[in-house]
Amino acid sequence: MTQKGKVSFAALLLVVAIIGVIGIRWGISRAAAKDEFGLVDMQIIAERYVQPTLIKELEPELKKLQEEFDEKTKDATDEVKAELFATYQGRLNAKEQELLEQLFSEVSAAAAQVKKEQGLRLVYDKAAVVAGGSDITDQVLAKLQVK
């Protein structure tokens, strides 16, 4: 083999070795990342759990406030109606905020339970991750008893 052939062969072996090492490290890191963190699609959680539960829970409160408002404002001026509406809207917003905190606490607890069961280190919102991880959205919904 000529000197030029030996250099080309050595360079080729070096390139193959580097690609092999990179490939192995990439494969190991991908496997480790997949097993270390879970992903929850919060958009799906919101659509299938949070929003329907909010509507179900707030509907009676809204109906009650509407009935009270109608009774108290039968003969009221527009100014009185506007003030009372603002008051009732504040009450409804406070109730909604309270429910949202409760629902997200439930979602967090369900995700933590799935995380523990699957031996995951972390759980992220799927929207925040470009690649990697295991989607556990369905398992979280199951813990929340969503069909």
QUIRA-V706751 format. One record per residue. RES is the residue in one letter. SS is DSSP state (helix for helix, strand for strand, loop for the rest). PHI is phi in whole degrees, -180 to 180 (none if undefined). OMEGA is omega as a letter, one per 40 degrees, with the letter a starting at -180 (NA if undefined). Layout:
res:RES ss:SS phi:PHI omega:OMEGA
res:RES ss:SS phi:PHI omega:OMEGA
This chain:
res:M ss:loop phi:none omega:a
res:T ss:loop phi:-79 omega:i
res:Q ss:helix phi:-60 omega:i
res:K ss:helix phi:-66 omega:i
res:G ss:helix phi:-67 omega:i
res:K ss:helix phi:-65 omega:i
res:V ss:helix phi:-65 omega:i
res:S ss:helix phi:-63 omega:i
res:F ss:helix phi:-65 omega:i
res:A ss:helix phi:-65 omega:i
res:A ss:helix phi:-65 omega:i
res:L ss:helix phi:-64 omega:i
res:L ss:helix phi:-61 omega:i
res:L ss:helix phi:-63 omega:i
res:V ss:helix phi:-63 omega:i
res:V ss:helix phi:-63 omega:i
res:A ss:helix phi:-64 omega:i
res:I ss:helix phi:-64 omega:i
res:I ss:helix phi:-62 omega:i
res:G ss:helix phi:-62 omega:i
res:V ss:helix phi:-63 omega:i
res:I ss:helix phi:-62 omega:i
res:G ss:helix phi:-62 omega:i
res:I ss:helix phi:-65 omega:a
res:R ss:helix phi:-63 omega:i
res:W ss:helix phi:-65 omega:i
res:G ss:helix phi:-64 omega:i
res:I ss:helix phi:-65 omega:a
res:S ss:helix phi:-67 omega:i
res:R ss:helix phi:-66 omega:a
res:A ss:helix phi:-66 omega:i
res:A ss:helix phi:-65 omega:a
res:A ss:helix phi:-64 omega:a
res:K ss:helix phi:-63 omega:a
res:D ss:helix phi:-85 omega:a
res:E ss:helix phi:-95 omega:a
res:F ss:strand phi:-137 omega:i
res:G ss:strand phi:-108 omega:i
res:L ss:strand phi:-122 omega:i
res:V ss:strand phi:-120 omega:i
res:D ss:loop phi:-81 omega:a
res:M ss:helix phi:-67 omega:i
res:Q ss:helix phi:-64 omega:i
res:I ss:helix phi:-67 omega:i
res:I ss:helix phi:-59 omega:i
res:A ss:helix phi:-63 omega:a
res:E ss:helix phi:-69 omega:a
res:R ss:helix phi:-98 omega:a
res:Y ss:helix phi:-127 omega:a
res:V ss:helix phi:-66 omega:a
res:Q ss:helix phi:-62 omega:i
res:P ss:helix phi:-62 omega:i
res:T ss:helix phi:-69 omega:i
res:L ss:helix phi:-59 omega:a
res:I ss:helix phi:-60 omega:a
res:K ss:helix phi:-61 omega:a
res:E ss:helix phi:-77 omega:a
res:L ss:helix phi:-86 omega:a
res:E ss:helix phi:-56 omega:i
res:P ss:helix phi:-63 omega:i
res:E ss:helix phi:-65 omega:i
res:L ss:helix phi:-63 omega:i
res:K ss:helix phi:-62 omega:i
res:K ss:helix phi:-62 omega:i
res:L ss:helix phi:-65 omega:i
res:Q ss:helix phi:-63 omega:i
res:E ss:helix phi:-64 omega:i
res:E ss:helix phi:-62 omega:a
res:F ss:helix phi:-60 omega:a
res:D ss:helix phi:-60 omega:a
res:E ss:helix phi:-68 omega:a
res:K ss:helix phi:-74 omega:a
res:T ss:loop phi:-113 omega:a
res:K ss:loop phi:-52 omega:a
res:D ss:loop phi:-114 omega:a
res:A ss:loop phi:-84 omega:i
res:T ss:loop phi:-76 omega:i
res:D ss:helix phi:-62 omega:i
res:E ss:helix phi:-65 omega:i
res:V ss:helix phi:-64 omega:i
res:K ss:helix phi:-60 omega:a
res:A ss:helix phi:-64 omega:i
res:E ss:helix phi:-65 omega:a
res:L ss:helix phi:-66 omega:i
res:F ss:helix phi:-60 omega:i
res:A ss:helix phi:-61 omega:i
res:T ss:helix phi:-64 omega:a
res:Y ss:helix phi:-67 omega:i
res:Q ss:helix phi:-63 omega:i
res:G ss:helix phi:-62 omega:i
res:R ss:helix phi:-64 omega:a
res:L ss:helix phi:-66 omega:i
res:N ss:helix phi:-63 omega:i
res:A ss:helix phi:-64 omega:i
res:K ss:helix phi:-62 omega:i
res:E ss:helix phi:-62 omega:i
res:Q ss:helix phi:-62 omega:i
res:E ss:helix phi:-60 omega:i
res:L ss:helix phi:-65 omega:i
res:L ss:helix phi:-60 omega:i
res:E ss:helix phi:-62 omega:i
res:Q ss:helix phi:-64 omega:a
res:L ss:helix phi:-65 omega:i
res:F ss:helix phi:-70 omega:i
res:S ss:helix phi:-66 omega:i
res:E ss:helix phi:-65 omega:i
res:V ss:helix phi:-62 omega:i
res:S ss:helix phi:-62 omega:i
res:A ss:helix phi:-65 omega:i
res:A ss:helix phi:-64 omega:i
res:A ss:helix phi:-64 omega:i
res:A ss:helix phi:-65 omega:i
res:Q ss:helix phi:-66 omega:i
res:V ss:helix phi:-64 omega:i
res:K ss:helix phi:-56 omega:a
res:K ss:helix phi:-66 omega:a
res:E ss:helix phi:-61 omega:a
res:Q ss:helix phi:-95 omega:i
res:G ss:loop phi:67 omega:i
res:L ss:loop phi:-86 omega:i
res:R ss:loop phi:-87 omega:a
res:L ss:strand phi:-141 omega:i
res:V ss:strand phi:-130 omega:a
res:Y ss:strand phi:-119 omega:i
res:D ss:strand phi:-71 omega:a
res:K ss:helix phi:-57 omega:a
res:A ss:helix phi:-65 omega:a
res:A ss:helix phi:-93 omega:a
res:V ss:loop phi:-118 omega:a
res:V ss:loop phi:-83 omega:a
res:A ss:loop phi:-152 omega:i
res:G ss:loop phi:96 omega:i
res:G ss:loop phi:83 omega:i
res:S ss:strand phi:-113 omega:i
res:D ss:strand phi:-74 omega:a
res:I ss:loop phi:-114 omega:a
res:T ss:helix phi:-56 omega:a
res:D ss:helix phi:-63 omega:i
res:Q ss:helix phi:-68 omega:i
res:V ss:helix phi:-66 omega:i
res:L ss:helix phi:-60 omega:i
res:A ss:helix phi:-64 omega:i
res:K ss:helix phi:-64 omega:i
res:L ss:loop phi:-83 omega:i
res:Q ss:loop phi:61 omega:i
res:V ss:loop phi:-100 omega:a
res:K ss:loop phi:-95 omega:NA
